[in-house]
Amino acid sequence: MMQTALAISTAMLWAAVLALGAISLALVRQVGILYERMMPAGALMIDKGPAVGALAPVFELADIQGRAVKIGGLDAAGKSTLLFFLSPTCPVCKKLLPLLPSIQAREATPVNVVLASDGDLAEHTRFAQKQQLARFPYVLSQELGMAYQIGKLPYAVLLDESGKVRAKGLVNTREHLESLFEAKERGVASLQQYVHGEQHA
């Protein structure tokens, strides 16, 4: 009687182990499918403003500290420029700003980061001090925003050393920001375009 009960319990345990193994395999497969569908999600490019591959308009501005800042055109130092449009009232902008130094430092090709917005100088000066943004040029120009037709924030535009637009889009995460540099390296307008081409290939 006891041996029969032991045999039954052993069989049930093996059945449970096999069932758990099958469930684990099914979960791994589903995670793989989900990963393929979701990656890579780059910055959402909005087809407004200067097109990718086109020369960006040239602006010669003064930042909120009075420093001269040139945006667009040939960069004498051979650097790219990341133009980051923000607002002091944008919570996502505040989340991304602390990431900019590390993104700038890890890029193999040197890159300038320029912060851009419009509005009240005093408000932006207080915001820049609170967020410790003195290391970056911070310009206020309604014309600059209009030239790139900025409708939603945060928005970023990556210019190469010759002043051409290489990537742009809405950026809500670090991955979105990094996708602009990835698109530039791959020679595509956006990471979505690259993935779309890979899938069709």
NORKATA-V429191 format. One record per backbone hydrogen bond with DSSP energy under -1.0 kcal/mol. CO is the residue of the C=O (numbers start at 1). NH is the residue of the N-H. If there is no record, write none. Layout:
# NORKATA-V429191
CO	NH
CO	NH
This chain:
# NORKATA-V429191
1	5
2	6
3	7
4	8
5	9
6	10
7	11
8	12
9	13
10	14
11	15
12	16
13	17
14	18
15	19
16	20
17	21
18	22
19	23
20	24
21	25
22	26
23	27
24	28
25	29
26	30
27	31
28	32
29	33
30	34
31	35
32	36
33	37
34	38
35	39
40	42
44	170
46	48
51	54
54	165
59	71
61	69
63	66
67	63
69	61
71	59
75	78
80	112
81	159
82	114
83	157
84	116
85	155
87	90
90	94
91	95
92	96
93	97
96	99
97	100
99	103
100	104
101	105
102	106
110	80
112	82
114	84
115	139
116	86
117	141
120	124
121	125
122	126
123	127
124	128
125	129
126	130
127	131
128	133
133	136
137	115
138	64
139	117
141	145
142	146
143	147
144	148
145	150
154	171
155	85
156	169
157	83
158	166
158	167
159	81
160	163
161	75
163	56
164	160
165	53
167	158
169	156
170	44
173	177
174	178
175	179
177	180
178	182
179	183
180	184
181	185
182	186
183	188
190	194
191	195
192	196
193	197
194	198
195	199
196	200
197	201
